[in-house]
């Protein structure tokens, strides 16, 4: 790609994703991830009941999980890693 050229163009969502990028993701890999998350949420009984819990997957599993607060479950993994590091100067 030439310098300054981007893979996606056009309007963006507030999170910075281009609409075409998000549409492509949700037609492929993202759709499967979303479907598995909803299935687990229903299985755990936390789907649309207003309890503030999400289903948190165990590593590598799409069928097993545990209820967890949304704020913890949706936090960025990189932010969690950086927060846990001890910085000594």
N, C-alpha and C positions, 0 to 999 in steps of 0.2 A: 504494500500500500504506500501511496505517496504521503509525504509528510503533510500533516494537517487534514488528511482525509479520515473520516470516521466510518466505521462499519455500518452504523445506523444513522439515519437522518430523519428529519421531520420533527413533529411536536413531541414534547417530553411530559412525563408524569411528574408530580411533585417530588418523588423520590429520585429523580434523575434518569430513570429508565426511559428509553425511547418507546413509543407505543408499538412500533414494529418489532422491537426486541422482546417486549413483554408478551406480545401476541404469539411470537414464535416459541417462546419458552412454555407458555400455557397450552400449546397444542402438542407438545412433546413430553419432555421429562417432567415439567412442572405439573402437568395434569395428573400424572401417576402419583407424584408426591402428595398433591392435594387430596387425591382420592383416598390414599392410604391413611392420611392424617384424619380425615373425616370419619373413615371406617373405625379407626381406633377410638376417636372421641365418642362415637356412638356406643361402642362396646363398653367403655369405661363409665358411661352414663353422664358425661359432662357436656354433651352437645346441646346447645341452645337452651340451657336451663338457668342461665344468669348467675352461676356460682363463682365466676371469675377464674375458673380453672381450665387448663388446656391439657391435652394428652402429650406427654413427653415420651418419645421413643427411646428404647434402649438401643445401644450401638448396634447397627446392622440388622435390626428387627423391624418389620412392618406390621407385626401382629401383636406384639407385647409392649406394654408401656405402663405409665403411672400418671395419676393426676398431678399437675403442678401449676403454680401460679403463672398466669400469662406473662407477667412482667419478667419473670425469671426465664421462662421457656423461650421467649422471643428475643432475649438479649443477644447481641452479637457475640459470636464465639471468640472473635479476636479481642473484643473488649474485656471479656472474662479472663482471657489468658494474660493480658497486659495488667489487669487489676490485681492479679494474684502474684505478680512478680515483685520481688523485693529490690528496690533501687537503693544502693549504697553509694554515696558520693564522697 
